[in-house]
Each structure stands twice: as structure tokens, then as C-alpha cells.
Amino acid sequence: MFVDLFLDAKRVIAGGVNSPARSFSGVGGDPLFFRSARGAWITTEDNRKMIDYVGSWGPMILGHSYPPVIKSIQDAIQNGLSFGAPTIIETKLAKKVREFIPSMQRLRMVSTGTEATMSAIRLARGFTKRDLIIKFEGCYHGHVDSLLIKAGSGALTHGQPSSPGIPKSLAKHTLTLRYNDIDAVNQAFQSHGREIAAVIVEPIAGNMNMIKPIPGFLELLQDRCKANDSLLIFDEVMTGFRVAKGGAQSIYNIEPDLTTLGKIIGGGLPAAAFGGRKEIMSHLSPEGPVYQAGTLSGNPIAMQAGLTTLEYLERKDFYEELDKKSMKLMTEIKSIAKKNCLPFEFTYAGGMFGFSFSENGPIKNFDDIVNTNTELFKKFFHAMLVEDIYFAPSAYEAGFMSSEHSEDEIDITIAAAEKVFKDLKN
């Protein structure tokens, strides 16, 4: 069935998908087509119900079709879909975001995480009057030209475009370093310190599986940026409200100059934001000279969905419970893997987790993750699909837990993993 659906999609949609990660190119086979979802479960077009650990790639922290969010959307729709003018709900959501993440003294709503990072980079360059950006290999910040740059041949070589259509002249303004590489950061600032407009980083990397910063890494970025009047940008599109109420910056007690948000902030609808210190944000048009605009920015329906979602994240012990669920899922699966003499490494924080079939210990950077056993991951992924467990279709993506994943769903997943690992061993 899915073969035919995918072929039909390819006739009218480039590549058959509207975002490459959905294509199953990382695991082989044809992508599943989904019809509906509720709670921790997602239903395919052929009526198979699966336990979902993708969660629309992160936004569904309250589970799918959470009744209060759906109700708030239905009520908001009665007043119209979009006005292209200020609404009170934009201000309410902005205040709630600032309450959760105090470093975002002022913010601007946009529609996608890519818009948020693109705008933050432009603002950083406009504020500092510098061009050079530092990013880290394996950290994905949306399909922004200046950030789709792969590492050069050495730690301090300027990057090369990662995609056709990106001018080499633009790539020269981006330095790509290895994540968690303290020496490379020090060397970059020694060589280019007064040229660097900003450092952009996922404080917990979620686009090369899930990798946490080593002790001192984020602190070093903050110190070097302050010493050189460069801006530190935390891309919390994925980690914002996902790993903790205040994002990863609250876990590591780092206050970035700018933060980008997406996914959860829209409650499942397209919404994102960027923000930071008010003196930086005051450089944004119409108050300042740095231009940014968007027809659907601050869409009232998305703002309402986001506000309702954030309000429910304030429940007592919400993140502690998510953390326990993620820990149980990962520790139990690792125990099963060990029992079957199979490699398995994992990490987690709040409602986000990552795992890999690494024979070389914990994952610290992009090189580590690409050297894991991806063939074993593909076999595991497809075998778990047979058991109606849906993990991300790539060895390089994080997984997501929701408040609607009960002990029953987690136990079902663990039991499925036990069966799959036993088969993989044989």
C-alpha cells in the first residue's frame, strides 16, 4: 500500500516528501503514511496503530491531539485564521516564553525554526557589524544558506557549501568546528576573535542523534564570546521546553545573547521565535535597521496552540515525570542489548533521548556518531516497526517522549525491544 502512495506522491511532490527526513532514505524502504494520532499512538493509512516516539519531530510533548490544545484551536478559529496585524495572543505567548526563558527579554515571532535561526544570524551580524559565524559540525540550524556549510579540511579552514545553490563566497563567512572540541574553539578565537559576529550552537545537539555538551564546553563558548564582543546564539528549536521548562540553558546555567525556538512553541502548528537581550533586539526593524518580516508571523491560531501548550507544561513535576520515563525506556533497552551482547549507548534529558549502536563508548561529536553501526540501527528500526513501535527513521535523529506515554506504552516498547534484540543476536 505505502509503495503506491509514495509513487503517487512522487508524481506531484518533489522526492515524494515535503521534508527529506520523512523519506526513509536513512533506513531504506518506503515511508509510512499516517492518517491520525492521539496520545502516544499514531495510526497509518492501513489502520495500524503504533506507539510514536517521533512526536512530529518534537512538538507533541503533550501527546497527539491533546484535548485542551484542540479545544483552544477550535475556539480561536471562530475569530478568523489570520489578520496580518497585532493581536493580544501574540503578547500573551511572548510573556509566557519570557517567563520560561528569562534571557529572551524581547522576542520576535516567526513561522519556522529556519526563519528563527536565519533572522538571529542576520541580527547578530547587524548588531556586531561583523560577518564571520562559527557553527559546529553535525548541528543543524535549518536550511539557511550560511549555515548549510560542512567542515573544511582542517579545524580552522573556512567551510564548503553542503548543498548546490549556496555560493562559495557565502561559505567563506562560516567557520565549522567540531562539537565539544575545546581546543578548536580556543584556536578559532585566537585567530579570528575580533571578526566573529556570533557562535551558534545546539546546547544539546539533537540533529546528530542526541549529544550533550562535555563539561566546560558551553561555558567556554560564553567566555570567548564575551571576551571578543561576539554573540552567543543558542539554537533551542528542539530543546526549548523539551529538555526542561527553561530549555537547555536552564540546565547548564548559561545565558546566551540570543535564543531561537520552534516546535513546542507552536503546540503542533507552524510557529517559532527568536529573542534575547533587549539592546540587541532593538536593532530589529521597525525599531532598528536590521530588517525581518513575515506575513504569517504570530499567526493567532498557532499562538493560541502554543500558549495552551506552555500553560500545561507548568504542571507540578511535569519534567521530572518525563525524565523518569525517558530514563526507564533507555536503561531497560540498554540492559536488554547488553544481555544479547549488542552495543548500545544512550543519553536523555526530560522528554528527549538518543541511542546508537556504538562499539566505542559514549558519543561526543559528529565523527563518533557516523562511526556507529548504522546497519544494525536499520535492522532494529524495521524490526521495531513490525512490532508497531515507531522510532525516527534515521540513526542521526533524536527520539521524543510525551506526557501521554504511560507505563503501559513504555513496557510494550521494552518487550518489543527484547524480542527484536533476541532475533538480531541470532
C-alpha positions in Angstrom: 0.0 0.0 0.0 2.7 2.5 1.0 4.6 1.8 -2.2 1.7 3.0 -4.2 1.1 6.0 -2.0 4.7 7.0 -2.2 4.8 6.6 -6.0 1.6 8.8 -6.3 3.2 11.5 -4.1 6.4 11.5 -6.2 4.3 12.4 -9.2 3.4 15.8 -7.7 5.7 16.4 -4.7 9.5 16.7 -5.2 11.0 13.5 -3.9 7.6 12.4 -2.7 8.0 14.2 0.7 7.9 17.8 1.9 10.9 17.4 4.1 13.8 14.9 3.4 13.9 13.3 6.9 10.5 11.8 6.2 11.6 9.8 3.1 13.1 6.7 4.9 16.3 7.3 2.9 18.3 6.8 6.0 16.9 3.3 6.7 15.7 2.1 3.4 12.2 1.2 2.2 9.2 3.4 1.7 7.9 5.9 4.2 4.7 5.2 6.2 1.7 7.5 5.5 -0.2 8.4 8.6 -3.9 9.2 9.0 -4.4 10.3 12.6 -2.8 10.3 16.0 -4.0 10.5 19.6 -2.0 10.5 22.8 1.1 8.3 22.4 -0.3 6.4 19.4 -0.2 7.2 15.7 -2.4 5.4 13.0 -1.2 4.6 9.5 -3.3 4.7 6.3 -3.7 0.9 6.5 -5.1 1.2 10.1 -2.0 0.0 12.0 -1.7 1.7 15.4 1.9 2.4 16.5 3.5 3.8 19.6 5.1 7.0 18.4 8.5 8.3 19.6 8.8 10.8 16.8 6.1 13.2 18.0 6.1 15.2 14.8 9.9 15.6 15.3 9.4 17.1 18.8 6.4 19.4 19.1 4.0 16.9 20.6 5.2 17.0 24.2 1.6 16.7 25.4 0.9 13.8 23.0 -1.1 14.0 19.9 -4.5 15.7 19.7 -4.3 16.8 23.4 -7.9 17.8 24.1 -7.3 21.2 25.7 -5.0 22.3 22.8 -7.5 21.1 20.2 -10.3 22.9 22.1 -8.3 26.2 22.2 -7.6 25.9 18.5 -11.3 25.3 17.7 -12.3 28.3 19.7 -9.6 30.6 18.2 -10.6 29.6 14.6 -14.1 31.1 15.2 -12.5 34.5 15.2 -10.6 34.1 12.0 -7.5 32.4 10.7 -5.1 35.3 10.2 -5.1 39.1 10.3 -1.6 40.3 9.4 -2.0 42.7 12.3 -1.1 42.7 16.0 -3.2 40.5 18.3 -3.3 40.2 22.1 -2.5 36.5 21.9 1.0 37.3 20.5 1.8 39.4 23.5 0.4 36.7 25.9 2.6 34.0 24.4 5.7 36.3 24.3 5.2 37.0 28.0 4.9 33.3 28.8 8.0 32.5 26.8 10.0 35.2 28.6 8.7 33.8 31.9 10.1 30.4 31.0 13.3 31.7 29.4 14.3 35.0 31.1 17.3 35.5 28.7 14.7 36.3 26.0 14.0 39.8 27.2 12.5 40.7 23.8 11.4 38.3 21.1 10.0 38.2 17.6 7.6 35.5 16.4 8.2 33.8 13.1 6.8 30.7 11.4 9.7 28.2 11.3 12.9 27.3 13.1 14.8 28.0 9.9 13.3 31.6 9.9 14.3 32.0 13.5 18.0 31.0 13.0 18.3 32.9 9.8 16.9 36.0 11.5 19.1 35.6 14.5 22.2 35.3 12.4 21.3 38.5 10.4 20.6 40.3 13.6 23.9 39.2 15.1 25.8 40.4 12.1 23.9 43.7 12.0 24.5 44.3 15.7 28.2 43.5 15.8 28.9 44.8 12.3 30.9 41.6 11.6 30.4 38.8 9.1 32.0 35.7 10.4 29.9 33.0 12.1 31.1 29.9 14.0 28.9 26.8 13.8 29.6 23.1 14.8 29.7 20.1 12.6 26.5 18.0 13.0 24.5 20.8 14.4 21.6 21.6 12.1 20.1 25.1 12.2 17.6 24.9 9.3 18.2 25.2 5.6 19.8 28.6 5.9 22.5 29.2 3.2 25.1 30.5 5.6 24.6 27.5 8.0 24.4 24.7 5.4 28.2 24.6 5.5 30.3 21.5 6.1 33.7 21.5 7.8 36.7 22.3 5.8 39.8 20.1 5.7 41.1 21.4 9.0 39.6 22.9 12.1 40.2 26.4 11.0 39.6 26.2 7.3 36.5 28.0 6.0 33.7 25.6 5.2 32.4 24.4 1.9 28.7 24.5 0.8 26.8 21.4 1.8 24.3 21.8 -1.0 24.3 23.1 -4.5 22.8 26.6 -4.7 24.9 28.0 -1.9 27.6 30.4 -3.2 31.2 29.7 -2.1 31.5 33.4 -1.5 28.9 33.0 1.3 30.5 29.9 2.8 33.7 31.8 3.4 31.9 33.7 6.2 31.3 30.5 8.2 33.8 28.6 10.3 32.7 25.0 11.1 34.3 23.4 14.2 33.8 20.0 15.8 31.2 19.9 18.6 32.7 19.6 22.1 36.2 20.4 20.7 37.5 22.9 23.3 40.9 23.3 21.6 39.3 24.2 18.2 37.2 26.9 19.9 40.2 28.4 21.5 42.2 28.3 18.3 39.3 29.9 16.3 39.0 32.8 18.7 42.8 33.3 18.8 42.9 33.5 15.0 39.6 35.3 14.3 38.2 36.7 17.6 37.5 40.3 16.5 36.0 39.1 13.2 33.4 36.8 14.8 29.9 38.1 14.9 28.4 35.1 16.6 28.7 31.5 17.6 25.6 29.4 17.0 25.2 26.0 18.7 22.6 23.5 19.8 23.4 23.4 23.5 22.3 19.8 23.4 22.8 18.6 19.9 19.7 16.9 18.5 20.4 16.6 14.8 23.3 14.1 15.1 21.3 11.8 17.3 21.4 13.4 20.8 24.7 14.6 22.2 25.2 16.5 25.4 28.0 19.1 25.8 31.1 18.0 27.7 31.8 19.9 31.0 33.2 23.3 30.2 32.2 23.4 26.5 29.2 25.8 26.7 31.0 27.8 29.4 33.9 28.3 27.1 31.7 29.5 24.3 30.1 32.0 26.6 33.5 33.2 27.9 35.1 33.6 24.5 32.1 35.4 23.1 32.1 37.9 26.0 35.8 38.5 25.7 35.6 39.2 22.0 32.2 41.1 21.9 30.7 38.3 19.8 27.2 37.0 20.4 26.3 33.5 21.7 23.3 32.1 20.0 21.6 29.0 21.5 19.5 27.1 18.9 16.9 25.7 21.2 14.4 24.9 18.4 14.5 21.3 19.5 15.5 21.6 23.2 13.4 24.6 24.1 10.6 23.5 26.6 11.6 19.9 25.7 14.5 19.0 28.0 13.4 21.4 30.7 10.9 24.2 31.2 13.6 26.8 30.7 15.4 24.9 27.9 18.9 23.5 27.9 20.2 26.9 29.0 18.5 26.4 32.4 20.1 23.0 32.8 23.6 24.4 32.2 23.0 27.8 33.7 24.2 29.6 30.6 22.6 32.9 29.5 23.0 33.2 25.7 22.7 36.6 23.9 20.1 35.2 21.5 17.9 32.1 21.6 15.9 30.5 18.8 12.8 28.4 19.4 10.5 26.3 17.4 8.5 23.1 17.5 6.8 23.1 21.0 6.2 26.9 20.9 3.6 26.3 18.3 1.9 23.4 20.1 1.9 21.4 16.8 1.2 24.3 14.5 3.9 26.2 12.5 5.4 28.8 14.9 8.9 29.8 16.0 10.6 32.7 17.7 14.0 34.3 18.3 14.9 36.7 21.0 17.5 37.8 23.5 18.9 40.9 25.2 16.7 44.0 24.6 19.6 46.1 23.4 20.3 43.5 20.6 16.6 43.1 19.7 16.2 46.9 19.5 18.3 46.7 16.3 15.5 44.9 14.6 13.1 46.8 12.3 10.9 48.8 12.8 12.9 50.0 15.9 16.3 49.5 14.3 17.9 49.0 10.9 18.0 45.1 10.7 15.1 44.0 8.5 12.9 41.0 9.2 9.3 40.4 8.3 6.7 37.6 7.7 3.1 37.6 6.6 2.0 34.8 8.9 4.4 35.6 11.8 2.4 35.5 15.0 -0.5 33.7 13.4 -3.2 33.8 16.1 -4.2 30.1 15.8 -0.6 29.0 16.2 -0.1 31.4 19.1 -3.1 30.0 20.9 -2.0 26.5 20.4 1.5 27.4 21.7 0.2 29.3 24.7 -2.2 26.5 25.8 0.7 24.0 25.4 3.1 26.1 27.6 0.4 26.5 30.2 0.1 22.8 30.6 3.9 22.4 30.9 3.7 24.3 34.2 2.1 21.3 36.0 3.9 20.2 39.1 6.6 17.5 38.4 5.9 17.6 34.6 9.5 17.4 33.6 10.6 15.1 36.4 8.0 12.6 35.2 9.1 12.9 31.6 12.7 12.4 32.7 11.8 9.2 34.5 10.0 7.8 31.5 12.9 8.5 29.2 15.4 7.1 31.7 13.4 3.9 32.1 13.0 3.3 28.4 16.7 3.8 27.6 18.1 1.9 30.6 15.9 -1.1 30.1 16.7 -1.3 26.4 20.4 -1.0 27.1 20.1 -3.8 29.6 18.5 -6.0 27.0 21.1 -5.1 24.4 23.9 -6.0 26.9 22.2 -9.3 27.7 22.3 -10.1 24.0 25.9 -8.9 23.6 25.0 -6.0 21.3 26.4 -2.5 21.6 24.1 0.3 22.8 24.8 3.8 24.0 22.2 6.3 25.0 21.5 9.7 26.6 18.4 11.6 27.6 17.1 14.8 29.2 13.5 15.4 30.0 11.3 14.3 27.1 14.2 13.9 24.6 16.5 10.9 24.2 19.0 9.4 21.8 20.5 6.0 21.3 23.1 4.4 19.0 24.8 1.1 18.4 28.2 2.3 19.3 31.1 0.0 20.0 33.4 2.8 21.0 31.6 4.2 24.1 29.6 7.4 24.5 29.0 9.7 21.6 30.7 13.2 21.8 30.7 14.6 18.3 29.7 14.1 14.7 32.7 11.8 13.9 31.6 9.5 16.7 28.0 9.1 15.5 28.9 8.4 11.9 31.2 5.6 13.1 28.4 3.8 14.9 26.8 0.6 13.5 24.1 2.2 11.3 23.4 -1.1 9.6 22.4 -2.6 13.0 20.2 0.5 13.6 18.4 0.0 10.2 17.6 -3.6 11.2 16.5 -2.6 14.6 14.3 0.2 13.2 12.5 -2.0 10.7 12.1 -4.9 13.2 10.5 -2.4 15.8 8.2 -1.2 13.0 6.9 -4.8 12.7 6.2 -4.7 16.4 4.3 -1.4 15.9 6.9 0.9 17.5 7.8 4.0 15.5 11.2 5.5 16.2 12.8 8.2 14.0 13.7 6.7 10.6 17.4 7.8 10.9 20.3 6.8 13.1 21.1 10.6 13.4 17.8 11.8 14.9 16.7 12.1 18.5 13.7 10.5 19.9 10.9 12.2 21.9 8.8 11.2 24.9 5.4 12.8 25.7 3.4 13.1 28.8 0.9 10.7 27.3 3.3 7.9 27.1 2.2 5.7 30.0 4.0 2.9 31.8 2.0 0.5 29.6 3.3 2.0 26.3 6.9 2.0 27.7 6.6 -1.6 28.8 5.2 -2.6 25.4 8.2 -0.9 23.8 10.6 -2.6 26.1 9.0 -6.0 25.5 9.2 -5.4 21.7 12.9 -4.5 22.0 13.6 -7.7 23.9 12.1 -9.7 21.1 13.9 -7.7 18.4 17.3 -7.9 20.1 17.0 -11.6 20.6 16.3 -12.0 16.8 19.2 -9.6 15.9 21.6 -11.7 18.0 20.7 -14.8 16.1 
